[in-house]
Amino acid sequence: MTVHERNISASIDPVKLDRLAEVAIKVGLNLQPGQDLLLTAPAAALPLVRRIAEHAYKAGAGLVTPILSDEAVTLARYRFGQDNSFDRAANWLYEGMSKAFAANTARLAIVGDNPMLLSGEDPAKVSRASKANSIAYQPALEKIVNFEVNWNIISYPSASWAKQVFPDDEEDVAVAKLADAIFAASRVDDDNAVAAWTKHNAVLRERTNWLNGQRFSALHYSGPDTDLTIGLADGHEWEGGASTAKNGITCNANIPTEEVFTTPHCRRVSGHVVSSKPLSYQGSLIDNIAVRFEEGRIVDAKASRGAEVLNKVLDTDEGARRLGEVALVPHSSPISKSGLLFFNTLFDENAACHIALGQCYSKCFVNGGQLTPEQIAAQGGNKSLIHIDWMIGSDQIDIDGIHADGRRMPVFRKGEWA
Protein backbone atom coordinates (compact mmCIF):
# COMPACT_ATOMS: atom_id res chain seq x y z
CA MET A 1 0.00 0.00 0.00
CA THR A 2 1.39 3.41 -0.97
CA VAL A 3 1.66 6.36 1.43
CA HIS A 4 -1.28 7.98 -0.38
CA GLU A 5 -3.39 4.83 -0.02
CA ARG A 6 -2.50 4.62 3.69
CA ASN A 7 -3.59 8.23 4.17
CA ILE A 8 -6.89 7.57 2.43
CA SER A 9 -7.42 4.38 4.43
CA ALA A 10 -6.87 6.39 7.61
CA SER A 11 -10.01 8.37 6.76
CA ILE A 12 -12.12 5.25 7.37
CA ASP A 13 -13.14 4.32 10.91
CA PRO A 14 -11.32 0.98 11.51
CA VAL A 15 -13.80 -0.17 14.18
CA LYS A 16 -16.81 0.27 11.88
CA LEU A 17 -14.94 -1.24 8.92
CA ASP A 18 -14.23 -4.31 11.01
CA ARG A 19 -17.86 -4.38 12.10
CA LEU A 20 -18.93 -4.28 8.43
CA ALA A 21 -16.72 -7.30 7.75
CA GLU A 22 -18.27 -9.12 10.71
CA VAL A 23 -21.80 -8.30 9.53
CA ALA A 24 -20.93 -9.49 6.01
CA ILE A 25 -19.88 -12.89 7.35
CA LYS A 26 -22.43 -13.37 10.15
CA VAL A 27 -25.50 -11.64 8.67
CA GLY A 28 -24.86 -11.18 4.96
CA LEU A 29 -23.61 -14.71 4.34
CA ASN A 30 -24.23 -16.54 7.62
CA LEU A 31 -21.10 -18.45 6.59
CA GLN A 32 -21.09 -22.01 7.88
CA PRO A 33 -18.15 -23.96 9.37
CA GLY A 34 -16.25 -25.71 6.63
CA GLN A 35 -17.87 -23.67 3.85
CA ASP A 36 -15.59 -22.12 1.21
CA LEU A 37 -15.91 -18.45 0.23
CA LEU A 38 -15.35 -16.86 -3.18
CA LEU A 39 -14.77 -13.12 -2.84
CA THR A 40 -14.53 -10.47 -5.56
CA ALA A 41 -13.48 -6.89 -4.87
CA PRO A 42 -11.70 -3.86 -6.32
CA ALA A 43 -8.03 -3.74 -5.32
CA ALA A 44 -8.74 -0.51 -3.42
CA ALA A 45 -10.90 -2.51 -1.01
CA LEU A 46 -8.01 -4.66 0.28
CA PRO A 47 -8.38 -3.30 3.85
CA LEU A 48 -11.92 -4.70 3.95
CA VAL A 49 -10.96 -7.89 2.10
CA ARG A 50 -8.38 -8.66 4.79
CA ARG A 51 -10.88 -8.13 7.60
CA ILE A 52 -13.44 -10.31 5.85
CA ALA A 53 -10.91 -13.11 5.46
CA GLU A 54 -10.13 -12.88 9.18
CA HIS A 55 -13.79 -13.05 10.21
CA ALA A 56 -14.46 -15.82 7.69
CA TYR A 57 -11.71 -18.02 9.07
CA LYS A 58 -12.83 -17.27 12.64
CA ALA A 59 -16.28 -18.50 11.59
CA GLY A 60 -14.71 -21.75 10.39
CA ALA A 61 -14.39 -21.08 6.65
CA GLY A 62 -12.75 -23.82 4.63
CA LEU A 63 -10.96 -21.72 2.01
CA VAL A 64 -11.30 -18.01 1.21
CA THR A 65 -10.43 -17.18 -2.42
CA PRO A 66 -10.25 -13.47 -3.32
CA ILE A 67 -10.36 -12.20 -6.91
CA LEU A 68 -9.37 -8.55 -7.28
CA SER A 69 -10.02 -6.05 -10.08
CA ASP A 70 -8.18 -2.80 -10.74
CA GLU A 71 -9.41 0.40 -12.39
CA ALA A 72 -6.13 1.11 -14.19
CA VAL A 73 -6.08 -2.39 -15.68
CA THR A 74 -9.69 -1.98 -16.83
CA LEU A 75 -8.91 1.34 -18.52
CA ALA A 76 -5.82 -0.15 -20.20
CA ARG A 77 -8.06 -2.61 -22.00
CA TYR A 78 -10.25 0.13 -23.46
CA ARG A 79 -7.31 2.28 -24.50
CA PHE A 80 -4.92 -0.32 -25.86
CA GLY A 81 -6.85 -3.59 -26.32
CA GLN A 82 -7.46 -5.07 -29.76
CA ASP A 83 -10.91 -4.37 -31.13
CA ASN A 84 -11.95 -8.03 -31.38
CA SER A 85 -11.17 -8.55 -27.69
CA PHE A 86 -14.32 -6.64 -26.70
CA ASP A 87 -16.47 -9.51 -27.92
CA ARG A 88 -14.72 -11.92 -25.53
CA ALA A 89 -14.86 -12.64 -21.81
CA ALA A 90 -13.10 -14.96 -19.35
CA ASN A 91 -15.45 -17.91 -19.80
CA TRP A 92 -13.06 -20.19 -17.93
CA LEU A 93 -13.30 -17.96 -14.84
CA TYR A 94 -17.08 -17.97 -14.74
CA GLU A 95 -17.23 -21.70 -15.43
CA GLY A 96 -14.96 -22.12 -12.42
CA MET A 97 -17.25 -19.93 -10.34
CA SER A 98 -20.22 -22.03 -11.41
CA LYS A 99 -18.42 -25.18 -10.30
CA ALA A 100 -17.56 -23.54 -6.99
CA PHE A 101 -21.18 -22.59 -6.35
CA ALA A 102 -22.30 -26.11 -7.30
CA ALA A 103 -19.94 -27.30 -4.55
CA ASN A 104 -21.68 -25.01 -2.01
CA THR A 105 -19.11 -22.21 -2.03
CA ALA A 106 -20.54 -18.96 -0.64
CA ARG A 107 -20.35 -15.81 -2.79
CA LEU A 108 -19.40 -12.34 -1.54
CA ALA A 109 -19.00 -9.28 -3.76
CA ILE A 110 -17.50 -6.01 -2.54
CA VAL A 111 -18.40 -3.08 -4.79
CA GLY A 112 -16.55 0.22 -4.76
CA ASP A 113 -15.18 1.02 -8.20
CA ASN A 114 -15.55 4.48 -9.68
CA PRO A 115 -19.09 4.29 -11.11
CA MET A 116 -18.14 6.67 -13.93
CA LEU A 117 -14.87 4.90 -14.78
CA LEU A 118 -15.89 4.14 -18.38
CA SER A 119 -17.72 7.41 -19.06
CA GLY A 120 -14.96 8.60 -21.37
CA GLU A 121 -14.57 5.34 -23.28
CA ASP A 122 -16.16 4.22 -26.54
CA PRO A 123 -19.78 3.33 -25.63
CA ALA A 124 -19.89 0.69 -28.38
CA LYS A 125 -16.91 -1.11 -26.83
CA VAL A 126 -18.45 -0.81 -23.36
CA SER A 127 -21.68 -2.32 -24.65
CA ARG A 128 -19.91 -5.15 -26.50
CA ALA A 129 -17.76 -6.03 -23.52
CA SER A 130 -20.76 -5.96 -21.21
CA LYS A 131 -22.75 -8.29 -23.44
CA ALA A 132 -19.85 -10.72 -23.81
CA ASN A 133 -19.34 -10.69 -20.04
CA SER A 134 -23.06 -11.25 -19.40
CA ILE A 135 -23.10 -14.26 -21.72
CA ALA A 136 -19.98 -15.75 -20.12
CA TYR A 137 -21.30 -15.13 -16.61
CA GLN A 138 -24.58 -17.00 -17.20
CA PRO A 139 -23.49 -20.38 -15.72
CA ALA A 140 -22.51 -18.67 -12.48
CA LEU A 141 -25.29 -16.06 -12.51
CA GLU A 142 -27.99 -18.71 -12.84
CA LYS A 143 -26.89 -20.21 -9.53
CA ILE A 144 -27.06 -16.76 -7.92
CA VAL A 145 -30.47 -15.72 -9.29
CA ASN A 146 -31.83 -19.18 -8.46
CA PHE A 147 -30.47 -18.65 -4.92
CA GLU A 148 -28.67 -21.99 -4.89
CA VAL A 149 -26.05 -20.72 -2.40
CA ASN A 150 -25.83 -18.03 0.26
CA TRP A 151 -24.49 -14.80 -1.25
CA ASN A 152 -24.02 -11.18 -0.27
CA ILE A 153 -23.00 -7.77 -1.65
CA ILE A 154 -21.43 -5.02 0.46
CA SER A 155 -19.51 -1.82 -0.35
CA TYR A 156 -16.16 -0.17 0.31
CA PRO A 157 -15.60 3.62 0.08
CA SER A 158 -12.87 3.84 -2.55
CA ALA A 159 -11.39 7.27 -3.26
CA SER A 160 -12.54 7.29 -6.89
CA TRP A 161 -16.13 6.49 -5.89
CA ALA A 162 -16.10 8.99 -3.03
CA LYS A 163 -15.05 11.83 -5.36
CA GLN A 164 -18.07 11.11 -7.55
CA VAL A 165 -20.43 11.40 -4.60
CA PHE A 166 -18.64 14.38 -2.99
CA PRO A 167 -16.89 16.15 -5.89
CA ASP A 168 -16.29 19.41 -4.00
CA ASP A 169 -14.40 17.84 -1.08
CA GLU A 170 -10.76 16.90 -0.74
CA GLU A 171 -10.18 13.22 -1.36
CA ASP A 172 -9.66 12.21 2.28
CA VAL A 173 -12.74 14.17 3.36
CA ALA A 174 -14.83 12.62 0.57
CA VAL A 175 -13.73 9.13 1.59
CA ALA A 176 -14.59 9.80 5.24
CA LYS A 177 -18.04 11.09 4.28
CA LEU A 178 -18.79 8.14 1.99
CA ALA A 179 -17.52 5.71 4.62
CA ASP A 180 -19.85 7.23 7.21
CA ALA A 181 -22.78 7.02 4.78
CA ILE A 182 -22.03 3.36 4.01
CA PHE A 183 -21.67 2.48 7.68
CA ALA A 184 -24.95 4.19 8.60
CA ALA A 185 -26.89 2.56 5.74
CA SER A 186 -25.35 -0.82 6.58
CA ARG A 187 -26.32 -0.42 10.25
CA VAL A 188 -22.76 -0.91 11.50
CA ASP A 189 -22.67 2.42 13.32
CA ASP A 190 -24.66 0.50 15.94
CA ASP A 191 -22.44 -1.10 18.60
CA ASN A 192 -24.43 -4.33 18.26
CA ALA A 193 -24.84 -4.38 14.50
CA VAL A 194 -25.81 -8.05 14.32
CA ALA A 195 -28.74 -7.44 16.71
CA ALA A 196 -29.72 -4.32 14.73
CA TRP A 197 -29.98 -6.48 11.61
CA THR A 198 -32.12 -9.03 13.43
CA LYS A 199 -34.58 -6.26 14.34
CA HIS A 200 -34.55 -4.78 10.82
CA ASN A 201 -35.14 -8.18 9.22
CA ALA A 202 -38.17 -8.67 11.46
CA VAL A 203 -39.71 -5.41 10.19
CA LEU A 204 -39.16 -6.42 6.56
CA ARG A 205 -40.66 -9.84 7.28
CA GLU A 206 -43.83 -8.20 8.60
CA ARG A 207 -44.18 -6.35 5.28
CA THR A 208 -43.66 -9.45 3.15
CA ASN A 209 -46.08 -11.48 5.27
CA TRP A 210 -48.79 -8.85 4.78
CA LEU A 211 -48.23 -8.64 1.02
CA ASN A 212 -48.17 -12.42 0.63
CA GLY A 213 -51.42 -12.59 2.58
CA GLN A 214 -53.09 -10.14 0.20
CA ARG A 215 -52.25 -12.10 -2.97
CA PHE A 216 -52.60 -9.04 -5.19
CA SER A 217 -52.81 -9.75 -8.90
CA ALA A 218 -51.34 -6.36 -9.83
CA LEU A 219 -50.00 -3.05 -8.52
CA HIS A 220 -51.10 0.31 -9.90
CA TYR A 221 -48.74 3.31 -9.67
CA SER A 222 -50.05 6.86 -10.06
CA GLY A 223 -48.41 10.24 -9.77
CA PRO A 224 -46.68 12.89 -11.88
CA ASP A 225 -46.04 11.44 -15.37
CA THR A 226 -46.87 8.01 -14.00
CA ASP A 227 -49.81 5.73 -14.74
CA LEU A 228 -48.45 2.20 -14.59
CA THR A 229 -50.05 -1.18 -13.92
CA ILE A 230 -47.67 -4.01 -13.08
CA GLY A 231 -49.26 -7.45 -13.13
CA LEU A 232 -47.68 -9.85 -10.66
CA ALA A 233 -46.50 -13.29 -11.71
CA ASP A 234 -48.78 -16.25 -11.05
CA GLY A 235 -47.74 -17.80 -7.75
CA HIS A 236 -45.44 -14.88 -6.93
CA GLU A 237 -44.00 -14.54 -3.44
CA TRP A 238 -42.73 -11.37 -1.78
CA GLU A 239 -39.25 -11.44 -0.26
CA GLY A 240 -37.28 -8.98 1.82
CA GLY A 241 -34.38 -8.95 4.26
CA ALA A 242 -33.13 -12.38 5.30
CA SER A 243 -34.03 -15.29 3.02
CA THR A 244 -33.11 -18.96 2.95
CA ALA A 245 -31.10 -20.24 -0.01
CA LYS A 246 -31.58 -23.68 -1.54
CA ASN A 247 -28.58 -24.90 0.46
CA GLY A 248 -30.59 -24.24 3.62
CA ILE A 249 -28.58 -21.22 4.79
CA THR A 250 -30.46 -18.03 5.71
CA CYS A 251 -28.62 -14.91 4.55
CA ASN A 252 -29.05 -11.24 3.65
CA ALA A 253 -28.09 -10.95 -0.01
CA ASN A 254 -27.83 -7.15 0.01
CA ILE A 255 -26.32 -4.94 2.69
CA PRO A 256 -27.84 -2.40 2.93
CA THR A 257 -31.42 -3.31 2.11
CA GLU A 258 -34.72 -1.51 2.69
CA GLU A 259 -36.80 -3.23 0.01
CA VAL A 260 -39.45 -5.90 -0.23
CA PHE A 261 -39.65 -7.31 -3.74
CA THR A 262 -41.25 -9.89 -5.97
CA THR A 263 -41.55 -11.04 -9.59
CA PRO A 264 -43.85 -9.16 -11.97
CA HIS A 265 -45.62 -10.94 -14.81
CA CYS A 266 -43.45 -10.10 -17.80
CA ARG A 267 -46.44 -10.02 -20.17
CA ARG A 268 -48.85 -8.03 -17.98
CA VAL A 269 -47.32 -4.58 -17.61
CA SER A 270 -48.98 -1.55 -19.21
CA GLY A 271 -48.82 2.23 -19.02
CA HIS A 272 -46.08 4.77 -18.60
CA VAL A 273 -43.60 5.77 -15.91
CA VAL A 274 -40.61 8.09 -15.42
CA SER A 275 -37.52 7.59 -13.30
CA SER A 276 -37.30 9.49 -10.03
CA LYS A 277 -33.50 9.26 -9.73
CA PRO A 278 -30.66 8.93 -12.26
CA LEU A 279 -29.36 5.47 -13.10
CA SER A 280 -25.60 4.96 -13.09
CA TYR A 281 -24.80 2.15 -15.52
CA GLN A 282 -21.40 1.12 -16.87
CA GLY A 283 -19.84 4.54 -16.57
CA SER A 284 -22.82 6.43 -17.94
CA LEU A 285 -25.49 8.39 -16.12
CA ILE A 286 -28.96 7.79 -17.54
CA ASP A 287 -31.35 10.50 -16.38
CA ASN A 288 -35.07 11.21 -16.74
CA ILE A 289 -35.90 7.78 -18.13
CA ALA A 290 -39.42 7.72 -19.57
CA VAL A 291 -40.86 4.46 -20.88
CA ARG A 292 -44.18 3.13 -22.11
CA PHE A 293 -45.21 -0.52 -21.76
CA GLU A 294 -47.65 -2.52 -23.86
CA GLU A 295 -48.39 -6.16 -22.99
CA GLY A 296 -45.34 -6.24 -20.75
CA ARG A 297 -42.85 -4.87 -23.26
CA ILE A 298 -41.25 -1.42 -23.43
CA VAL A 299 -42.34 -0.03 -26.79
CA ASP A 300 -41.06 3.51 -26.29
CA ALA A 301 -38.09 4.70 -24.24
CA LYS A 302 -36.50 8.12 -23.80
CA ALA A 303 -33.94 9.75 -21.53
CA SER A 304 -32.68 13.30 -21.25
CA ARG A 305 -29.17 11.95 -20.75
CA GLY A 306 -27.70 8.58 -21.68
CA ALA A 307 -30.45 7.69 -24.15
CA GLU A 308 -28.02 5.88 -26.45
CA VAL A 309 -26.81 3.68 -23.59
CA LEU A 310 -30.39 3.00 -22.49
CA ASN A 311 -31.42 1.84 -25.95
CA LYS A 312 -28.39 -0.42 -26.26
CA VAL A 313 -29.37 -2.01 -22.95
CA LEU A 314 -32.95 -2.51 -24.14
CA ASP A 315 -31.68 -4.24 -27.27
CA THR A 316 -29.55 -6.76 -25.32
CA ASP A 317 -32.10 -9.52 -25.86
CA GLU A 318 -35.88 -10.10 -25.93
CA GLY A 319 -36.17 -10.08 -22.13
CA ALA A 320 -34.33 -6.78 -21.72
CA ARG A 321 -37.50 -4.78 -22.51
CA ARG A 322 -39.53 -6.64 -19.87
CA LEU A 323 -39.53 -6.52 -16.08
CA GLY A 324 -37.89 -9.08 -13.81
CA GLU A 325 -38.45 -7.41 -10.44
CA VAL A 326 -40.71 -4.93 -8.68
CA ALA A 327 -39.66 -3.57 -5.28
CA LEU A 328 -41.30 -1.39 -2.64
CA VAL A 329 -39.21 1.05 -0.57
CA PRO A 330 -40.63 3.88 1.58
CA HIS A 331 -39.50 7.41 0.72
CA SER A 332 -38.48 7.80 4.39
CA SER A 333 -35.81 5.08 4.13
CA PRO A 334 -32.45 6.03 5.72
CA ILE A 335 -30.78 6.11 2.31
CA SER A 336 -33.45 8.42 0.92
CA LYS A 337 -33.13 10.67 3.99
CA SER A 338 -29.38 10.99 3.39
CA GLY A 339 -30.19 13.00 0.26
CA LEU A 340 -27.20 11.44 -1.51
CA LEU A 341 -26.97 10.02 -5.00
CA PHE A 342 -24.51 7.15 -4.55
CA PHE A 343 -24.15 6.35 -8.28
CA ASN A 344 -24.42 2.76 -7.04
CA THR A 345 -27.56 0.68 -7.46
CA LEU A 346 -26.98 -1.24 -4.21
CA PHE A 347 -27.64 2.02 -2.37
CA ASP A 348 -29.75 4.07 -4.76
CA GLU A 349 -32.33 1.30 -5.22
CA ASN A 350 -32.90 1.38 -1.46
CA ALA A 351 -33.87 5.04 -1.57
CA ALA A 352 -37.04 4.56 -3.63
CA CYS A 353 -39.52 2.08 -5.05
CA HIS A 354 -37.97 0.57 -8.15
CA ILE A 355 -38.36 -1.86 -11.00
CA ALA A 356 -35.75 -3.97 -12.75
CA LEU A 357 -35.38 -4.72 -16.41
CA GLY A 358 -34.41 -8.27 -17.31
CA GLN A 359 -33.91 -11.49 -15.41
CA CYS A 360 -36.32 -12.46 -12.65
CA TYR A 361 -35.49 -14.20 -9.37
CA SER A 362 -36.85 -17.73 -9.18
CA LYS A 363 -36.95 -17.50 -5.38
CA CYS A 364 -39.84 -14.99 -5.70
CA PHE A 365 -42.29 -17.79 -6.44
CA VAL A 366 -44.13 -20.11 -4.09
CA ASN A 367 -41.94 -23.24 -4.01
CA GLY A 368 -39.62 -21.49 -6.46
CA GLY A 369 -36.82 -23.92 -5.69
CA GLN A 370 -38.83 -26.77 -7.18
CA LEU A 371 -39.93 -24.97 -10.36
CA THR A 372 -38.28 -25.63 -13.70
CA PRO A 373 -37.26 -22.72 -15.97
CA GLU A 374 -40.19 -23.64 -18.19
CA GLN A 375 -42.64 -23.44 -15.29
CA ILE A 376 -41.22 -20.09 -14.18
CA ALA A 377 -41.65 -18.73 -17.71
CA ALA A 378 -45.22 -20.06 -17.88
CA GLN A 379 -46.06 -18.25 -14.63
CA GLY A 380 -44.76 -14.97 -16.02
CA GLY A 381 -41.11 -14.96 -14.95
CA ASN A 382 -38.76 -13.14 -17.31
CA LYS A 383 -35.44 -14.36 -18.70
CA SER A 384 -32.61 -12.09 -19.85
CA LEU A 385 -28.86 -11.57 -19.77
CA ILE A 386 -29.36 -8.37 -17.76
CA HIS A 387 -30.90 -7.33 -14.44
CA ILE A 388 -30.89 -3.55 -14.02
CA ASP A 389 -32.77 -1.74 -11.26
CA TRP A 390 -33.96 1.84 -11.66
CA MET A 391 -35.95 4.06 -9.35
CA ILE A 392 -39.54 5.18 -9.93
CA GLY A 393 -40.69 6.01 -6.39
CA SER A 394 -40.97 9.41 -4.71
CA ASP A 395 -43.04 11.25 -2.12
CA GLN A 396 -45.61 11.94 -4.86
CA ILE A 397 -46.33 8.35 -5.87
CA ASP A 398 -49.39 6.36 -4.77
CA ILE A 399 -49.58 2.59 -5.17
CA ASP A 400 -52.73 0.47 -5.02
CA GLY A 401 -52.87 -3.30 -4.80
CA ILE A 402 -55.42 -4.83 -7.16
CA HIS A 403 -57.06 -8.13 -6.28
CA ALA A 404 -58.11 -10.65 -8.92
CA ASP A 405 -61.75 -9.55 -8.52
CA GLY A 406 -60.85 -5.91 -9.15
CA ARG A 407 -60.93 -4.73 -5.53
CA ARG A 408 -58.28 -2.10 -4.79
CA MET A 409 -56.37 -1.54 -1.55
CA PRO A 410 -53.95 1.29 -0.71
CA VAL A 411 -50.37 0.05 -0.40
CA PHE A 412 -48.42 3.34 -0.61
CA ARG A 413 -49.61 6.91 -0.21
CA LYS A 414 -47.25 9.79 -1.00
CA GLY A 415 -44.31 7.44 -0.99
CA GLU A 416 -45.04 5.78 2.38
CA TRP A 417 -46.67 2.53 3.44
CA ALA A 418 -50.40 3.05 3.70
Secondary structure, DSSP 8 states (H G I E B T S, - for coil): --HHHHHHHTTS-HHHHHHHHHHIIIIII---TT--EEEEEEGGGHHHHHHHHHHHHHTT-S-EEEEEE-HHHHHHHHHHS-GGGGG---HHHHHHHHHHHHTT-EEEEEE-S-TTTTTTS-HHHHHHHHHHHHHHHHHHHHHHHTT-S-EEEEE---HHHHHHHSTTS-HHHHHHHHHHHHHHHTT-SSTTHHHHHHHHHHHHHHHHHHHHHHT-SEEEEEETTEEEEEEE-TTB--B-SSEE-TTS-EE-SBSS---EEE-EEEEEEEEEEE-SS-EEETTEEEBS-EEEEETTEEEEEE-SB-HHHHHHHHTSSGGGGSEEEEEE--TTSHHHHTT---S-HHHHGGGS-EEEEE---GGGBTTGGG--HHHHHHTT----S-EEEEE---TT-EEEEE-TTS-EEEEEETTEE-
